[in-house]
Amino acid sequence: SMVDDEDVSRLLTEFTISFIMRGYGNLIQNLRLKLMTEKSSATLTNTNSRFLWLITFFMRFVEDLEVELPVIEPLFSPEIMSYIVYEGLQTFENLMIESKSHNDTAVKKQGSCLHLFVSAIKQILITIHQMEVNAKNSERRYEIHDIILLLMEMSNLRQFHLLLIWKYNLSYQTRCFINDVVMCNHKLLVLFEKVNSSDKFIKEHLDQFARVEVMKQYAYCLETFESNTELLNEAIFTMIHHVSGNLNGHEALLIPEILNTFSNVLENELFLGEKWSDLIEYMIQRFMNNMNENPVDAPPRLLESVLEEDQSSQYSIPYDRIQFIPLRNNKTINNLQWYYSECKNSEDPVGSIIDMYKEAEYETLTRESVLQGLLSYRIITHAQYIKLAIVKPTLTINNSSSDTTSSNPAELGSQRGESESGQDSSLIANENMELSSPLPSESVYVEEIEGLKDLLLSQGKEYLIHWLQEQIIHVILVKTHAKSKGSVEWKEGVLEPIAYYSVFWNEGIPLVPWSLKEESGLQKNYFLMLLKKIGICLPAERHKHFPRIPFDWSIDHLQDIYKKLASDGDLISETKLTRAGKQITNFAKPKIPNMAL
């Protein structure tokens, strides 16, 4: 007899039920282990796509089939989510690299692949939420809460969503993609709210969204609010509510993209529900009050917040392509060496060199260009560079010359190592160049690190040092845990995906700037010099988008670097290292004994 559509549908239904109930969870776990052995395989991308499709497609049927938690629980394990986050980050990095090559085909391929990772995460979070809501008893609900707690401990999971939102680029990414990321982030927060001890994690996560560069992406999603799904609008307005209320981040919301949409809603009397209508009216009223309180200053303040974001998101030179810009010609270089020999014992050698150039050659040089020239052509060592950089410039006022007066602001800016815009006006020397020759002794090495730290602290950039220390702690924990050949889960929580899988594959561990604040830090000359000094691989050295901690650093060396980065009396750093030391001695027994690290 002929097989009709009804027969095919019945067979597919029977297969789906049998597959999900009997082998789905184990297949996904085993497939992940298989993928971990094929890192260098050319077929990895295709296999990853199938892996993600299996998660996204079949998990949709879990609620309808009323599948019990033990059957599907392997898919909610930290190992699965950890792997998705790590591979998703790798794909994002590839997308950033391809976007600079103007290869539309490659960019589209990486963009589609990245969307698969987001879809898989979203479907897992949706399914966990459904099972929590439908839990038949408190015991089952507590088991699901334990799963949520493990996901909540995974900082990389939270930060991955933040990164994808503020780095969204509509020139090569779809509206559907950013909508899914916003939805995914919302589902994550909803899950966190269901468990105890989540307030700290939620606040830390939400604090990073009260930024113009993030809220502009939410404004983009809001432009199509009339055609958006109810759940998407819920996700957008909930975040706006958090930013305007709990975080008191009105400045991030008073931007034209959001205000225009809100005005459109009010003018056309569009109803979005009483809760969100009240929020829109509140924000419009807040903007009007700002205008009325200070009608002269309020508009520029609004524009300033937008312009500041635009400038900071479009750096003059991407940090993975920074190169040294030399002085003008060989004559200038030769003169520089002679001028330095004449001025090196003066109170302000750099200022004296600038004066000599101006007087003898009618050239006006910045302090940064002189310092870079001295270092690049090995007239001074790295340690001498740091000492000269922190010397306060001697300002000479010449009433007969307007040039001197006009140059003063730049000179004052260089005292902090920054231009008036807040960005380093100098650029780091070529990454292949020796920063000091010959190799310094340990005492000089420590002194140079201390000098660079002092410069960063004087600029208010201590958060960059803490960020670097935090990444080092993640690697220390992973490398220690690797000795026990365990899983990403242990009794203190979970190991961070980026560090875990990088160590697993003996690869450099990416220093991922999850926020604009951290990415702008990778534009700072002194911070880049600090990274280079301690041995971090800068992007151009490995043809990557992110800097990397070398994979062959030992635990002892990592701890030594961590301590060198800590400042005297830095209780936060001391507490973190002490806590890490305690955690290192308390790793759980491995749950997956056949997984070799």
C-alpha positions in Angstrom: 0.0 0.0 0.0 1.0 3.6 -0.6 2.4 5.6 2.3 0.5 8.9 2.6 1.3 12.1 4.5 -0.6 10.9 7.5 1.5 7.8 7.8 4.7 9.8 7.6 3.5 12.2 10.2 2.6 9.4 12.5 6.0 7.7 12.1 7.8 11.0 12.7 5.8 11.5 15.9 6.6 8.1 17.2 10.2 8.5 16.4 10.4 11.9 18.1 8.7 10.5 21.3 10.9 7.5 21.4 14.1 9.5 20.7 13.5 12.1 23.3 12.4 9.6 26.0 15.2 7.1 25.4 18.3 8.6 23.9 18.2 12.4 23.4 20.0 13.5 26.5 22.8 10.9 26.3 23.3 11.6 22.6 23.9 15.3 23.2 26.3 14.6 26.0 28.3 12.0 23.9 28.3 14.3 20.9 29.8 17.0 23.0 32.6 14.7 24.1 33.1 13.7 20.5 33.3 17.3 19.4 36.0 17.9 22.1 38.2 15.4 20.4 37.9 17.0 16.9 39.0 20.5 17.6 41.3 20.6 14.7 39.0 18.8 12.3 37.7 20.6 9.2 34.3 19.2 9.8 33.9 20.8 13.2 31.8 23.7 12.1 29.3 21.4 10.3 29.2 19.0 13.3 28.7 21.9 15.7 25.8 23.1 13.5 24.1 19.7 13.8 24.8 19.6 17.5 23.1 23.0 18.0 20.2 22.0 15.7 19.6 18.8 17.7 19.3 21.0 20.9 17.1 23.7 19.4 14.7 21.5 17.3 13.9 18.5 19.6 13.8 20.5 22.9 10.7 22.3 21.7 8.7 19.1 22.2 9.8 18.5 25.8 6.9 20.4 27.3 4.2 18.9 25.1 5.5 15.4 25.9 5.6 16.2 29.6 9.1 14.8 29.8 10.4 14.2 33.4 13.5 16.0 34.5 15.8 12.9 34.9 15.2 12.2 31.2 16.2 15.6 29.9 18.6 16.7 32.7 21.8 15.9 30.8 21.0 18.7 28.4 20.9 21.2 31.3 24.3 20.2 32.6 27.0 23.0 32.9 29.1 21.0 30.5 26.6 21.6 27.7 26.1 25.3 28.4 29.8 25.8 28.9 30.7 24.3 25.6 28.1 26.4 23.8 29.3 29.6 25.3 33.0 28.8 24.5 32.3 27.9 20.9 29.9 30.8 20.6 32.7 33.2 21.7 35.1 31.6 19.2 32.5 32.2 16.5 32.1 35.8 17.6 35.8 36.4 17.4 35.9 34.9 13.9 33.0 37.2 12.9 35.0 40.2 14.2 38.0 39.2 12.2 36.0 38.4 9.0 34.1 41.7 9.2 37.4 43.6 8.7 38.2 41.5 5.6 35.0 42.7 3.7 34.4 39.1 2.7 30.6 39.2 2.7 30.2 35.4 2.2 32.5 34.6 5.2 30.8 37.3 7.4 27.4 35.9 6.6 28.5 32.4 7.3 29.9 33.4 10.7 26.9 35.5 11.5 24.5 32.6 10.8 26.6 30.2 12.9 26.6 32.7 15.8 22.9 32.9 15.6 22.7 29.1 16.0 24.5 29.3 19.3 22.1 32.0 20.6 19.1 29.9 19.5 20.4 26.9 21.4 21.0 28.8 24.6 17.5 30.4 24.3 15.8 27.1 23.8 17.6 25.5 26.8 16.6 28.5 29.0 13.0 28.4 27.8 12.7 24.7 28.6 14.2 25.0 32.1 11.7 27.8 32.8 8.8 25.7 31.5 9.8 22.8 33.7 10.2 25.0 36.8 6.7 26.4 36.3 5.2 23.0 35.6 7.1 21.2 38.5 4.6 18.9 40.2 6.2 19.1 43.7 8.7 21.2 45.6 11.4 18.6 45.5 11.4 18.7 41.7 11.4 22.5 41.8 14.4 22.5 44.1 16.3 20.2 41.7 15.6 22.7 38.9 16.8 25.6 41.1 20.1 23.7 41.6 20.5 23.7 37.8 19.7 27.4 37.7 22.3 28.1 40.4 25.0 26.5 38.4 24.2 28.5 35.4 24.1 31.7 37.5 27.6 31.0 38.7 28.8 31.0 35.1 30.0 34.6 34.6 30.9 33.9 31.0 27.3 33.0 30.2 26.0 36.3 31.5 28.7 38.3 29.9 28.3 36.6 26.5 24.8 38.1 26.2 26.1 41.6 27.2 28.9 41.3 24.6 26.5 40.2 21.8 24.1 43.0 22.5 26.4 46.0 22.6 28.6 44.7 19.8 25.7 44.1 17.5 26.3 45.7 14.0 23.2 46.0 11.8 25.4 46.3 8.7 26.1 42.6 8.8 23.8 41.1 11.5 20.1 40.6 11.3 17.3 42.2 13.3 16.2 38.7 14.2 19.6 38.0 15.8 19.6 41.0 18.1 15.9 40.2 19.0 16.9 36.7 20.0 19.9 37.8 22.1 17.7 40.3 24.0 15.1 37.6 24.6 17.8 35.2 25.7 19.2 37.7 28.2 15.7 38.3 29.5 15.0 34.5 30.0 18.3 34.3 31.9 17.3 37.0 34.3 13.8 35.5 34.8 15.4 32.2 35.8 17.8 33.9 38.2 14.9 35.6 40.0 13.5 32.2 40.8 16.3 31.2 43.2 17.7 32.5 46.5 21.0 34.4 46.6 20.5 35.7 43.1 20.3 39.5 44.0 24.1 40.0 43.8 24.4 38.3 40.4 21.3 40.1 39.0 22.6 43.5 40.2 26.1 42.9 38.8 24.7 41.9 35.5 22.1 44.7 35.2 24.6 47.4 36.2 26.4 46.9 32.9 23.2 47.6 30.9 22.9 51.2 32.1 25.1 52.4 29.3 24.3 54.3 26.2 26.0 51.8 23.9 23.8 49.0 25.3 20.5 50.9 25.4 20.9 52.0 21.8 20.6 48.4 20.8 17.4 48.0 22.9 16.1 51.2 21.2 16.8 49.5 17.8 14.7 46.5 18.8 12.0 48.9 20.1 11.7 50.6 16.7 9.5 47.7 15.5 7.5 47.4 18.7 4.2 47.2 16.8 5.3 44.1 14.9 7.3 42.6 17.8 6.0 39.6 19.7 4.6 40.4 23.1 7.5 38.5 24.8 10.1 40.6 23.0 8.4 43.8 24.0 8.3 42.5 27.5 12.0 41.8 27.4 12.8 45.3 26.1 10.6 47.2 28.5 11.6 45.2 31.5 15.2 46.2 30.9 14.3 49.8 30.4 12.3 49.6 33.7 15.4 48.2 35.5 17.7 50.9 34.0 15.4 53.8 34.8 14.3 52.6 38.2 16.5 50.2 40.1 19.8 51.4 38.4 18.8 55.1 38.2 20.4 55.2 34.8 18.2 57.8 33.1 21.1 59.3 31.2 21.5 56.1 29.2 17.8 56.2 28.3 17.5 59.9 27.3 18.8 59.3 23.8 17.0 60.2 20.6 16.5 56.6 19.5 14.4 55.8 22.6 12.7 59.1 23.0 11.5 59.2 19.3 9.8 55.8 19.7 8.2 56.8 23.0 6.9 60.0 21.4 5.5 58.0 18.5 3.6 55.8 21.0 2.0 58.8 22.8 1.2 60.8 19.6 -0.5 57.8 17.9 -2.2 56.7 21.2 -0.8 53.2 20.8 -1.5 51.0 23.8 1.2 48.7 25.1 -0.4 47.8 28.3 -0.9 49.9 31.4 2.4 49.0 32.9 4.5 50.0 29.9 2.4 53.0 29.1 3.1 54.4 32.5 6.8 53.8 32.0 6.8 55.7 28.7 5.0 58.6 30.2 7.4 58.7 33.1 10.5 58.7 30.8 9.0 61.5 28.6 8.2 63.5 31.7 11.7 63.0 33.1 13.2 64.3 29.9 10.9 67.4 29.9 11.8 68.1 33.5 15.5 68.0 32.6 14.8 70.4 29.8 12.8 72.8 32.0 15.3 72.7 34.9 18.2 73.7 32.7 17.0 74.6 29.2 20.5 75.7 28.1 22.6 72.8 29.4 20.1 69.9 29.1 20.1 69.5 25.3 23.9 69.5 25.0 24.1 67.0 27.9 21.8 64.7 25.9 23.8 65.1 22.8 27.1 64.7 24.7 26.1 61.3 25.9 25.3 60.2 22.4 28.4 61.7 20.8 30.6 60.3 23.6 29.2 56.8 22.8 29.7 57.2 19.1 33.3 58.3 19.5 34.2 55.6 22.0 32.7 52.8 19.9 34.7 53.9 16.8 38.3 54.1 17.9 40.7 55.7 15.6 42.6 52.4 15.3 41.3 49.0 16.4 43.3 47.7 19.4 44.3 44.5 17.5 46.0 46.6 14.8 47.9 49.2 16.9 51.3 50.0 15.6 54.0 52.6 16.5 53.9 55.8 14.5 57.6 56.9 14.1 59.0 60.4 14.1 59.1 62.1 10.8 62.5 61.3 9.4 66.1 60.0 10.1 67.4 63.5 10.8 64.7 64.0 13.4 65.7 60.7 15.0 69.4 61.5 15.0 68.7 64.9 16.6 66.5 63.2 19.2 69.4 61.1 20.4 71.7 64.2 20.7 69.0 66.3 22.4 68.4 63.6 24.9 72.1 63.4 25.8 72.0 67.1 26.4 68.8 67.2 28.5 68.7 63.8 30.3 69.9 65.4 33.6 67.4 68.3 33.5 64.3 68.5 35.7 62.0 67.8 32.8 64.0 66.0 30.0 61.1 65.6 27.7 59.9 69.2 28.1 63.5 70.4 27.4 63.7 68.2 24.2 60.4 69.7 23.0 61.8 73.2 23.6 65.1 72.4 21.7 63.2 71.1 18.7 61.0 74.1 18.7 63.9 76.5 19.0 66.3 74.8 16.6 64.0 73.2 14.0 60.7 75.1 14.4 58.9 71.8 15.1 56.3 71.4 17.8 56.3 67.8 19.2 54.0 66.3 21.8 55.4 64.6 24.9 54.0 61.3 23.7 55.8 61.4 20.4 59.1 62.2 22.1 58.7 59.4 24.6 57.7 56.9 21.9 60.7 58.0 19.8 63.1 57.6 22.7 61.7 54.1 23.5 61.3 52.8 20.0 64.8 53.6 18.9 66.2 52.3 22.2 67.6 55.6 23.3 66.0 54.8 26.7 64.9 51.6 28.4 61.4 50.7 29.4 62.1 51.6 33.0 63.4 55.0 32.0 60.3 55.5 29.8 58.1 55.0 32.8 60.1 57.4 35.0 60.0 60.1 32.2 56.3 59.6 31.6 55.4 60.4 35.2 57.5 63.6 35.4 55.3 66.6 35.6 55.9 68.9 32.7 57.5 72.2 33.3 55.3 74.8 31.7 57.1 77.8 30.3 54.8 80.8 29.5 55.9 83.0 26.6 53.7 86.0 26.3 55.0 86.8 22.9 54.1 83.4 21.5 50.5 82.2 21.1 51.9 78.8 20.1 53.1 78.1 23.7 49.8 78.9 25.2 47.8 76.8 22.7 50.0 73.8 23.4 49.5 73.9 27.2 46.3 71.9 27.3 47.9 69.1 25.3 50.9 69.2 27.6 48.7 69.0 30.7 46.8 66.1 29.1 50.0 64.2 28.5 50.8 64.5 32.2 48.1 61.9 32.7 49.2 60.0 29.6 46.0 61.0 27.9 44.7 63.5 25.4 41.9 65.9 26.3 39.4 63.4 24.8 40.3 60.9 27.5 42.0 58.6 25.0 45.7 57.9 25.0 47.1 60.2 22.3 50.1 58.1 22.0 50.2 54.6 20.6 52.0 51.5 21.8 55.2 50.6 20.1 55.2 47.9 17.5 54.3 44.6 19.1 57.3 42.8 17.7 59.7 45.3 19.2 61.8 44.6 22.3 60.5 46.9 25.0 63.8 47.0 26.8 67.3 45.8 25.9 69.1 44.0 27.4 66.6 41.9 29.4 65.9 43.6 32.8 66.7 42.0 36.1 63.8 40.9 38.4 64.0 44.1 40.4 63.8 46.2 37.3 61.0 44.0 35.9 59.0 44.5 39.1 59.8 48.2 39.2 58.5 48.6 35.6 55.3 46.8 36.5 54.8 49.0 39.5 55.4 52.1 37.4 52.8 51.1 34.8 50.3 50.2 37.6 50.9 53.6 39.2 50.2 55.3 35.9 47.0 53.4 35.4 45.9 54.1 39.0 46.6 57.8 38.5 44.2 57.7 35.5 41.5 55.9 37.5 42.0 52.8 35.5 42.4 50.3 38.4 39.4 48.4 37.1 41.5 47.2 34.2 44.0 45.7 36.6 41.2 44.0 38.6 39.7 42.7 35.3 43.1 41.2 34.4 43.5 39.6 37.8 40.0 38.1 37.6 40.9 36.4 34.3 44.1 35.0 35.8 42.1 33.6 38.8 39.9 31.8 36.4 42.9 30.2 34.7 44.5 29.2 38.0 41.3 27.4 39.1 41.0 25.6 35.7 44.6 24.5 35.6 44.5 23.2 39.2 41.2 21.4 38.5 42.7 19.9 35.3 45.0 17.8 37.4 42.0 15.8 38.7 40.6 15.4 35.1 37.2 16.5 36.2 34.2 18.2 34.6 33.4 21.9 34.6 31.3 21.4 37.7 32.6 21.2 41.2 31.2 21.7 44.7 32.0 25.4 44.7 30.2 26.1 41.4 31.4 25.9 37.9 34.7 26.7 36.1 34.5 29.5 33.5 34.0 28.1 29.9 36.5 30.3 28.2 39.4 29.4 30.5 38.3 25.7 30.8 38.1 24.9 27.1 41.1 27.0 26.2 43.2 25.0 28.7 41.6 21.7 27.5 42.9 22.4 24.0 46.2 23.9 25.1 45.4 27.2 23.6 45.9 30.8 24.8 43.1 32.0 27.1 41.3 35.0 25.5 41.1 38.2 27.5 37.6 39.1 26.4 36.5 42.7 26.9 32.9 42.0 27.7 31.9 45.7 28.0 32.8 48.9 26.2 34.7 50.0 29.4 37.0 47.1 29.1 37.4 47.3 25.4 38.4 51.0 25.6 40.9 49.9 28.2 42.6 47.9 25.5 43.2 51.2 23.7 45.1 52.6 26.7 48.8 52.8 26.0 49.9 52.0 29.5 47.6 49.0 29.9 48.9 47.6 26.6 52.4 48.1 27.8 51.5 46.3 31.1 50.1 43.4 29.2 53.2 43.2 27.0 55.5 43.5 30.0 53.9 40.5 31.9 53.9 38.4 28.7 50.3 38.5 27.5 50.1 37.8 23.7 48.6 40.9 22.0 46.1 40.2 19.1 48.4 41.1 16.2 51.0 38.5 17.3 48.6 35.6 16.9 46.3 37.1 14.2 43.4 37.1 16.7 40.9 39.6 17.9 41.5 39.3 21.6 44.7 39.3 23.7 45.6 35.9 25.2 47.2 34.6 28.4 49.8 32.0 27.2 48.5 28.5 27.7 51.9 27.2 29.0 52.0 29.5 32.0 52.3 27.3 35.1 50.1 27.7 38.2 53.0 29.2 40.2 53.7 31.7 37.4 50.1 32.7 37.2 50.0 33.3 41.0 53.2 35.3 40.8 51.8 37.5 38.1 48.6 38.0 40.1 50.5 39.1 43.2 52.7 41.5 41.1 49.5 43.1 39.8 48.1 43.6 43.3 48.6 46.9 45.0 49.7 47.4 48.6 46.7 47.2 50.8 44.5 45.9 48.0 42.1 43.8 50.2 39.9 42.8 47.2 42.8 41.1 45.4 44.2 39.5 48.6 40.7 38.1 49.4 40.2 36.7 45.9 43.6 35.0 45.9 43.0 33.6 49.4 39.5 32.3 48.4 41.0 30.8 45.2 43.6 29.0 47.3 41.0 27.5 49.5 38.9 26.5 46.4 42.0 24.9 44.8 42.2 22.4 47.7 38.5 21.5 47.6 37.8 20.3 44.1 35.0 17.7 43.7 35.6 14.3 42.3 35.2 14.1 38.6 31.8 13.4 37.2 33.0 12.3 33.7 36.0 10.1 34.3 36.5 9.3 30.6 37.2 13.0 29.7 40.9 13.7 29.5 42.3 17.1 30.1 
